[in-house]
C-alpha cells in the first residue's frame, strides 16, 4: 500500500502552500456555505476575505491606467445624474475594499478577479432594498502594458439597462472603434471588443475638482443572463503604429475566445462567465511556438509577490518541456483504489488536493465520481486536462492554493495524497478550516501521509490532535509509499475520516 506516489505534484504543491504561508500570512478562504457547519462543530474560522488594498502588486500593476483615467462608474438602471468619478461608486479598476476572489502574479501576466457589487446601489424598484446587482470584474495585465477588463453584471429585478461610464483625463480622439488618450509622450488606446457592435459615445461634459474629465459611456440592455462587457487598453509610446497590437474575440460554447497579438507574442485567452471555472491562457511566439502552453487561470488566490512567483516557478518547472516530475509515478494510489473498488467510497462529488497531472482524479472520474481537482502547478493542470480528454472523462481542474480556495459547494469525498503532511507544520489549523469548508456532516476524507516527525510526514498523535474535533476516524492504518515499479520505499499512513 501507499499513502501517496507524489502523484501529479502533491509533494511540491504542499511545499508551495507551506512556503507561501510563511511569507504572506494566513489567507482566509472566503464566501463559503460551510461556515455554519464549521461553527456548529466548534471550529473557529479566522480572518476576513482579502480585499484589493491587501495586494500591493495589484495596485502597482494597474497604476499606469490611472495616469489616463479618472474613474469608471457602473450604474444599473437609469443614470439620471452625471457620474462622480471620484466617488466611492467609482472603480478604477478596483476599489480598495473590493473583495479579491482570485489572484496570480506570473512572469508574463497578472490576473485578478474582484467582486465589486458593493459599489452599486440597491434596486428601489423591486420593493426589496436588500436586493443589489451583482458585479464581477476580471482584470488581466498582459505584461508589460496591455490590460483586459472583463466585466459581468447581473442587474436586480426591474433594472432594464446598465451604463458603463469611463472618465478620461484628456479628450480622446476616435480612430475607427478605438479611442486614443494622450499624456505627454505616451498614449492609451481603448477598444471595446464585446459586445461586438458596441462603441462608447461622448456624454455631456463633466468636471471634477482636479480639472476637466471627459465622460464616455456605453449603455447595454439588461438580460436574464446578465450583461457582459470586454474592453482592452494598451499603454504605448505616442505615435506607435495601430497595427502593432491587434485584438479579436469570438464567442464559443458560452466562452469568449480572445486573441491579442504583439510583435513579440500572441496571448490566447478563454474567458467563461464568472464562476468556479476560471478559463485559460496560452502564449505563443510569432512562429506559433508555445512560450506558455495552454493552462488554467487562477481560480483562487495564489502565492504572489517575488517569493510567491519563485515558489510556483520552482515546482511548476518540473513538469515542463516533456519532463516527468520525480514524484510522479503515474500510479493510482492503492489505498484509494481499494477503498473505491471495495465499496467503502461510493460515487459522489469529490475533490482531490494536490492533484498534479491528475492520475487519481482521472481514476475517480472513471469510477463515476463528479471530480474537482486542485493544484498550484499550472503546467501540471494543463497536462492533466489533456490526459482527461484522452481518457474520455470530465474533471474540473482548479488552479488554487489549498489554504485559499475559491467558493465551493461541500463535497462527499476529499482525497489528499501528500498535502497535509507538509501543511501540518506551517498551518495545521488553516488546513482543518479548509476541510471544514469542503465537507458537510457525513462527508469522508481519505488522507495519505508519510509516517515521520518532520515534513513530509506526521505521527498518529498529530492527526488525532488536528482532526478529532471535526471528524470520526473510520480507520488509521499503516501503509507505504511506492516507487514507479510499485515497490514500497517509505512507511506511511492511510487515514479515512467521516465528518461529524
N, C-alpha and C positions, 0 to 999 in steps of 0.2 A: 504494500500500500504506500501511498504518498500523501503528503499534505499540500504539496504544490510541485509543479515541474518548472516553476518560474515562467509558466506558460504565458507568453504574449505580454511580457513586460510587467508581471506582477511585482517582482522584487524592485526593479527600478522605479515603478510607479510609487510604491510605498516610500522609498527613499526620497523621491521627489516631494511627497507630502511632508515628510519629516523635515527636510531642509527648508522647505518653504515656510513651515510653521515657525522655524527658528528666527527667520528674518522679518516676517511680515505679521507675526502675531496670529491670533486665532480669528479666522473669518467665519462669522456665523452663517449657517445655512438659512436662507430667508424663505418666507412665503410658503410654509409647509402645513398641510392639513393635519399632519400627525402631531402638532403641538399639543392638542388637547389630550391625546393618548399619553404623550410623554409626561405631561403634568400629572395625569391620573396615576402614573406609575412612579411618582415622586422623583422624576428625573428633572433637574432644573436646567432649562435651556438658557444659554448665555448669549449676551450681545444682541445687537440690532443689525438689520440689513445694512450693508455698506452703501454709501452714497458717493456721488461724484467727487465731493470735496476730499474724500479719502484717497484719491488716486492722483498723485502729483504728476505721474506720467501722462494721464489723460488730459489734465489741464494744459500741460506743455504741448501735447500733440495738436490740440485744436486752437492754440493761441494764434497762429497765422491767420485764421479766418476772422478773428476779431479785429484785425487791422482794417478790414474792408467792410465788415458787417456790424451794425449797431444792435441787432437783435432779431429774433424770429418769434412771431406771435401766432398761435394757432387758436382759432375760435370755432366752436361748433354751434351752428345756428346763426341767426342774423348778427352781423358785425356792424352795429349802428355807429359806434364811436371810433375815432381814429385810434389805431393801436399804440400802446405805450411801450416802446421798445426797451425802456429802462425799468420796467415794472417787474414784479415777481412772476407775472404771467409770460415773460419772455424766456426763451430757451436758446442759447447761442453758444454751443449746441446743446449743452446740458446745464440746467440749474444746479447749484452746489448741493441742493438737497434731493436731487433726482436719485432714485434707487437704482443702483447698478446691478443688473441681473447676470451679465456675462462680461468678461474682460480677458483680453490676451494682448501681450506686448511681444511681437515677433520681430525678427530682424528685418523683414520685408514689409510688414504692415502692423497696424494697431487696430484693435477691434473692441468696440464697447456696445452694449445694449442697455438702454435705460428705460425705466418706467417713469414717465413724466405726467401721468394722469392728474397729479395733484395741482398742476398749474391751470387746469381747465375748470371753469365754473360749473356748478351743478345745474341740471336742467330745470328751469322753473315751469316748463310746460307740462311736465308729467304729473304734477301734484305730489311727487315724492322727492323731497330735497336730498335724500340720501343717494339718489342716482347721479352718477358722474360719468362723463365719457371716459373711455379707456384709450390711452395714448402711449405707444411704444416706439422708441426710436433706435435704429441701428446706425452706428457711425463707424466707418472704416477709413483709416488713413492708409492709402497705398503709398508707401514711402518712396520719395520724400515729400510729395506736395500735391497729391490728388486725394480729395475727400469724397466719400459716398455717404449720403444721408438717405436712409430708407425709413420712411415714416408710415406707421399704421395707426389709424384712429377708428375706434368703434364708437359712434355717437350714441347718446342716450336716446330712449324712445322720444319721438316727437321732434328730434333735430334732423332737419332735412338737408343741410348743407354744411360744409366745412370750408373755412377760409384760412389759407396758409399765407402769411404775410412776412416779407423779408425787409428789414431796414438796411439801406445801403449808405455808407458814409460819403460816397461820391456818386454823381449821377451816372448810371450805366449807359452804355451805348449798345444798340441791338445789332447783332450780326447773325442773320437767319434766326434760328431758335435760341441762340446763345446771347447772353448778356456779358459785357465786359466792364469791370470797375478798375479804375487806375488809382495807384498810390505811389507816387514817385517813379522809380524805375521798375516797379512791379505792377502786375495786374492780376485780377481774379476773373476767371471765366466760369460762368454759371450756366448750367444747362438742365432742363427738365427732361428726363427720359421716360417716365411713366407717371400717368397715362400718356401714351404716345402722341396724342393730338393736343396736348396741353401746353400752353405758353403763359408765362407770367405777364401781367399788364400793370402799367403805372397807375397807382392810386393817388388820390388828392394829396397835395403837399403836406408834409408833416415836419415838425421841428422839435427837437429835444433841447435840453438846457445846454448841451455842449455843442450845438450847432445844427446845421441842416441835416435832415435824414430823408432820404428818398425811399418811399414805400412802394413795393411791388408785390402784387398778390395773385394768388391762384384760388379760385373757388370751384369746389367739386361737389356734386350731388352725393348725399349720403345714401348708402345701400345697406341691405341687411347683412352683407358680408363685410362691411366696413369700407374705409377709404384708404387707398394706398398711394403714396407719392414718393417717387425716386428721383433724387437730384444728384448731380455731380458738380463739384467745384475744383478748379485747378488753379493753384497759385504758380505764376510763372513770370519770367522776365518780360517786360513790356515789349511788344512788337514781335514776340515769338510766333512762328507760323501756326495757324489754326490746324494744319494737318499733322502737327507733331503729336498730338494726343487725340485719339478718336474713341468714341464710346457707342455701343449699340446694345439693345436689350430686346428680348422676346420672351413671351410667356409660354412655358412648357409644363404641362401637368400641374398647374397651380403655382409653379415656381417662376420667379423672374431670373432669366439667364442673362447675365451681364458680362460683356467683354470690353475691357479698356486697354487700348494699345498705346505704348510709347515707343520711341526709337530703341529703347533698351529691352523692353519686355512687354508681355501681354498678360493681364490679370483676367482670369475667368472665375466668375462668382455665380453661385446658385443661391438664391435668397427666397426661402419659403416665407409665408406669413409667420409672424411671431408665434412662438410656442416652444416646446421642448426641442424639436428638430431645428438645428441651427443653420443648416445649409453648408456650403463648402467653398473652397478656394483652390485654385491651381495657378501656377505662374510659369510661363514659358519664355524662352528667348526668341529672337526674331526668326530663327531657323526651326522653331517648333520643339526644341529640346526642353524637357522639364527642368526648371530650376527649383520649383516646389511641386512635387506630384500632388494630384488631387487628394484633398484631405478635408476633414470637417472643420468648421469654425467652432469656436468655443461655445459650449452650452452652459457653462458656469464660469466662475471667477478662477482663473489660473494663477499660479505663482508668477509674479511680474516684477518689473524693475530689473536692473542689470543682473542681480543674482538670480532672479526668477527665470530670466531668459537663458542664462547659462545652465541653470538646473535642468530645464526641459531639453535644451540642446544636448546636454551630456548624455541623456538616456535615449532621446529620440534618434540620435545619430547611429545607434547600434542597429537600427532597422533599415538604414538607407543603403542605396546602391547594391541591392541584392544580398546584403549581408544577413546572416542568421544570428540573432542575439544569443549570447552564450547561455542564457537562462531559458531559452525556448526549446523544449524537447519535442514539441509537436504532438504530445500525447494527452489524451483526455485524462483528467485526474481519476485514478482508480476508485478513490473513495466516493467521488461524485457519481461515477458510472454505476457502482454497486448500489448506491442509495436510490438512484433512479430506476434501474432495472430490477431491483428488489422490491419496488413499490413503496419505499419509505418516502420518497419525494415524488409527488404526482404533478402532472402538468398544471401550471398556474402562471401568473405574472411573476417573472423572475428578473433579478438584476445581478450581474457579475461585476465585482470590484477589481480593478487592475486586470482588465481583460486582455491587454496587448493585442496580438493578431487574432485572437478570438476562438481558439480551439474549443475551449469549454463552453463558450456562449453558443457557438455553432452546434455543438453536440446537444445542448439543451433545446435549441430551436428545432433540431431534427427529431426530438422526442416529444414535440407538441407543446413546449413551453413558449409563452409570449415573452421574449427576452429583450432586455435593455442591458447594454454593456458599456462600462465606463473605464477610461484610461486618460492619462495626461500626455501620452506619446502620440502625436497626430499622425506620424508616418505609420505607426503600428495600426492605428484605426483605419487608415486608408487601405492597408494590406488586408485587414480583417474584413472590410466591406467587399473587397474583391473575392476573398475566399468564400464568403457567404453567398455571393452571386453564383460562384461556381458550384456550390453545394445545393443551390436552389432553395435556400431558407432565408427568412427575413429576420434581421436583428436591428434594433435601434441602437446605433453607435453614438456615444456621447463623449465629447472631449471635455473633461471636467476633473476637478480635484475632489477626492472623497470627503474632504473636510469642508468643502464649499460647493455642494451640489446644487443644481437647479431645482425648482419646484417640481416634485414628482409625486404621483399618487402612490400610496403604500403598495408593497409587493408581498406576494405569498412566500417567496423564497429569496434570500440574499445569499450569494455564494462568494466567498473570499478566499483566494489562494495566494497569500503572501503579502497582503497589505497590513493587516492588524499587527503582525509580529514585528514590524518596524514602527508603526504609528504609536503603539503602546508606550514607547519610550519617550515620545515627544508630546503627545496629546491624547492620552487614553480616553479622557472624558469627552473630547471632541469626537472621537471615533464612535463612542457609545451614543452620543447625540445624533450622529448621522444614522446609525442603526435604528434609533428611536423614530426618526422621521421617515425612514424607509419601510417600516414594518407597522403592523397592526396586531391586536391580540390574535394569537393563533399562527402568525407568520413563523416560518422556520428560517434559521440561519445555519449554513454549513461553513465553518471556518477551518481552514487547513493551515497550520503554522508549525514552524520548527521548534524543537524542544531544547532550549538553552537559555542562559541567563543574560544574553545580550542580543541586540538586533543582528541578523534576523532570528528571532526566537523568543519564546516565553515559557514560563513554568506553569504548572497546574494552578497554583495559588493566584498567579497573576490573572488568569482567565476567570477564576471564580470571583475574585475581587472586582473585576471590571464588569462582569455580565450578570451576576446573580440577582441583582436588584430588579432587572428588567426581564430576564429570561429564566425558564426552567431548562436544565441540562437534560437532554434526551440520552446522549452518550458523550463520553470523553475517552477516546481510545488512542493507544499507541499506533503510530503509522510510520511512514518512511518516505523520504524524497528520492525519486529515482533519476537515473541518468537517461540519456536518449535511448539506450538499449533496454531500458526497463529495470536495470539493476538498482538496488537501493544504495544510497550513498549518505543519508543523514537521517537521524531519528527525528520524528515529528509527531504532531497531534492531529487527530480528526475530531472536531467538536461539532456536534449537532445540538442546536438550542431551539426552543419554542417560546415565542413571545407570550408573557403572562397576560 
